[in-house]
Amino acid sequence: NFLIESLVPSAPIRVPLPKSYLEIMPKLVKFSLDHQWVAIQMTDTVIRLVLVNCLRDKQWTIDLSTLDPNAFDHQPEEVPSGAQTKKPNKKDTVGTIINIYFTDHGSTSQDFVLVTTKALLCYKCSIKRCTIILTHSSPHSGTATRSWWDDESRCCVVATQHKQKDRNNKLFLRSYFFPATKVTTTFTGKELPPPDKLPDFQTETGHVDKLHLVEVYGEPFML
């Protein structure tokens, strides 16, 4: 079992994993805002998603090395057959993992946001249906190298670089704003629309480590 310390609830959570994963130190572990989901990044391409209330019943794997961004459900000690084989003749539109985030979807669901080198992927994690579904995919204009997140404004900023000679010293930043959960009542499908994208803005590549996404007077700013 893999032991995870959580602030809520206070007791540690023991997550059963396949034997092949137990010798791997996870690269990143994050809880959802309601502390019902745990995302465990095992490698640069593999994410395990666990629902706390059914630790030993079902888990999900997103394996980008297969070039398929969908989440496969399976028994905790297994690796799903659908996430073991690379899809033949399929273009790589997913890349490798940069960062992971959770945000509220509304009701008993959470949105899981996966930022990769090639796209921003959004998943709906439903406790009621016990499902994880890929809802939106937004490709980057270049190769993403970094991302920032602000919980209050539900804003994600992704930095990309381009191979063109006239752009190789520039960093392109794109902002994504996720709608507030209350808008779900205005859609017949009761699903959140894709995040709003703003046009890219540029800065020098050497400034990336100096950039911060902060909240100022209720609005997100890159400083």
C-alpha positions in Angstrom: 0.0 0.0 0.0 1.0 3.6 -0.6 0.6 5.8 2.5 -0.7 9.4 1.9 -1.1 12.0 4.7 -4.1 14.2 4.4 -5.2 17.2 6.5 -8.9 16.3 6.0 -9.5 13.7 7.2 -6.7 13.6 9.7 -6.0 9.9 9.4 -3.5 8.7 6.8 -5.0 7.1 3.7 -3.5 3.8 2.4 -3.8 3.5 -1.3 -3.4 0.0 -2.8 -1.3 0.0 -5.9 0.2 -2.6 -8.3 3.4 -4.2 -7.1 5.2 -2.7 -10.1 4.3 0.8 -8.8 5.4 0.3 -5.2 9.1 0.8 -5.9 8.3 4.1 -7.7 8.4 7.4 -5.8 5.4 9.4 -7.0 6.4 12.7 -8.7 3.3 14.6 -7.4 0.3 13.9 -5.2 -2.8 16.2 -5.0 -6.1 16.0 -3.2 -9.3 17.4 -4.7 -10.9 20.4 -3.0 -13.5 18.2 -1.3 -10.7 15.7 -0.3 -12.7 12.9 -2.0 -10.2 12.3 -4.9 -6.5 11.7 -4.9 -4.3 12.2 -8.0 -1.0 10.4 -7.9 1.5 11.2 -10.7 3.7 8.0 -11.0 5.8 9.0 -14.1 6.0 11.7 -16.7 3.0 10.0 -18.5 1.1 8.1 -15.9 -1.5 9.4 -13.4 -3.5 7.2 -11.0 -6.8 8.7 -9.7 -8.4 7.3 -6.6 -11.8 7.9 -5.0 -11.2 7.9 -1.2 -14.5 6.3 -0.3 -13.8 3.2 -2.5 -10.1 2.7 -2.2 -10.2 -1.1 -2.7 -13.0 -1.2 -5.3 -11.9 0.8 -8.3 -9.1 3.1 -9.5 -8.4 5.0 -12.8 -5.3 5.4 -14.9 -4.4 8.0 -17.4 -1.4 6.8 -19.4 -0.3 9.3 -22.0 2.4 7.0 -23.4 -0.4 5.2 -25.2 -1.4 8.5 -26.9 -4.9 8.1 -25.5 -5.8 10.7 -22.9 -8.9 8.9 -21.6 -9.1 7.5 -18.0 -9.4 3.7 -17.8 -11.1 2.2 -14.7 -9.8 -1.0 -13.2 -9.1 -2.9 -9.9 -6.6 -1.2 -7.6 -3.9 -3.9 -8.1 -4.2 -3.9 -11.8 -3.0 -1.8 -14.8 -5.9 -1.6 -17.3 -5.4 -3.4 -20.6 -6.5 -0.3 -22.5 -3.6 1.7 -21.0 -0.9 -0.8 -21.8 -0.4 -0.6 -25.5 0.5 2.4 -27.6 -2.2 3.1 -30.2 -0.7 2.4 -33.7 -0.5 5.2 -36.3 -1.8 7.7 -33.9 -0.4 11.2 -33.7 0.9 12.4 -30.3 -1.4 15.2 -29.3 -1.0 14.8 -25.5 2.8 14.9 -24.7 4.0 14.5 -21.2 2.7 15.8 -17.8 3.6 19.3 -16.6 1.1 19.8 -13.7 -2.2 18.7 -12.3 -5.0 20.7 -10.6 -8.5 20.1 -9.1 -11.4 22.6 -9.1 -15.0 22.4 -8.1 -17.4 21.2 -10.9 -20.6 21.6 -8.8 -22.8 19.2 -6.8 -20.7 16.1 -5.9 -18.3 16.4 -8.8 -14.8 17.8 -9.2 -12.9 18.9 -12.4 -9.5 17.5 -12.8 -7.2 19.6 -15.0 -4.1 18.0 -16.6 -1.6 20.3 -18.2 0.8 18.5 -20.6 3.4 19.7 -23.0 0.9 19.6 -25.9 -2.5 20.2 -24.4 -4.7 21.2 -21.5 -7.0 18.3 -20.7 -10.1 18.6 -18.5 -11.9 15.6 -16.8 -15.1 15.4 -14.8 -14.7 13.3 -11.7 -18.2 12.2 -10.5 -18.7 10.6 -7.1 -22.4 9.9 -7.9 -21.6 8.0 -11.1 -18.2 6.8 -10.0 -16.7 7.8 -13.3 -13.9 10.0 -14.7 -14.7 11.4 -18.2 -12.5 13.5 -20.5 -14.7 16.5 -21.2 -12.5 19.1 -23.0 -9.1 19.1 -24.7 -7.3 22.3 -25.8 -4.1 22.0 -27.8 -1.2 24.5 -27.1 0.2 26.7 -29.8 3.7 25.5 -29.0 5.4 23.2 -26.5 4.3 24.0 -22.9 7.1 24.2 -20.3 5.3 25.5 -17.2 1.9 26.4 -15.7 0.4 28.4 -12.9 -3.0 28.1 -11.2 -5.2 30.4 -9.1 -8.0 28.7 -7.0 -10.1 31.9 -6.4 -10.4 33.0 -10.0 -10.2 29.4 -11.4 -7.5 30.6 -13.8 -4.8 28.5 -15.4 -1.8 30.1 -17.2 0.3 28.0 -19.5 3.7 29.0 -20.8 4.8 27.7 -24.3 7.8 28.0 -26.5 8.1 27.8 -30.3 10.8 26.4 -32.5 10.6 29.1 -35.1 13.8 31.2 -35.2 12.0 34.5 -34.8 10.3 33.1 -31.6 12.9 31.0 -30.0 13.7 33.6 -27.3 10.1 34.3 -26.5 7.8 32.7 -24.0 4.1 32.7 -24.9 1.6 32.8 -22.0 -2.1 31.8 -22.5 -4.7 32.2 -19.8 -7.7 29.8 -19.3 -10.6 30.8 -17.2 -12.9 28.0 -15.9 -16.6 29.1 -15.5 -18.1 29.3 -12.1 -20.0 26.2 -11.1 -23.3 28.1 -10.8 -23.5 28.4 -14.7 -24.3 24.7 -14.9 -28.0 25.5 -14.4 -28.1 27.4 -17.7 -26.9 24.4 -19.8 -29.3 21.6 -20.8 -26.5 19.0 -20.5 -25.7 20.3 -17.1 -22.0 20.3 -18.0 -19.5 23.2 -17.7 -18.5 24.7 -21.0 -14.8 24.6 -22.0 -12.6 27.2 -20.3 -12.4 30.6 -22.0 -9.0 31.2 -23.7 -7.4 34.6 -23.9 -4.9 35.5 -26.7 -1.2 34.7 -26.0 1.0 37.4 -24.5 4.7 37.4 -24.7 7.7 37.7 -22.4 11.4 36.7 -22.5 12.2 33.0 -21.8 14.6 34.1 -19.0 11.7 35.6 -17.0 9.8 32.3 -16.4 11.2 31.7 -13.0 10.3 35.2 -11.9 6.7 35.0 -12.9 3.9 34.5 -10.3 0.1 34.3 -10.7 -1.4 36.2 -7.8 -4.8 37.6 -6.7 -5.1 41.4 -6.5 -8.5 42.9 -5.6 -10.3 39.8 -6.6 -8.6 39.5 -10.1 -5.7 37.3 -11.2 -2.5 39.0 -12.3 0.8 37.7 -13.7 3.6 39.6 -11.9 
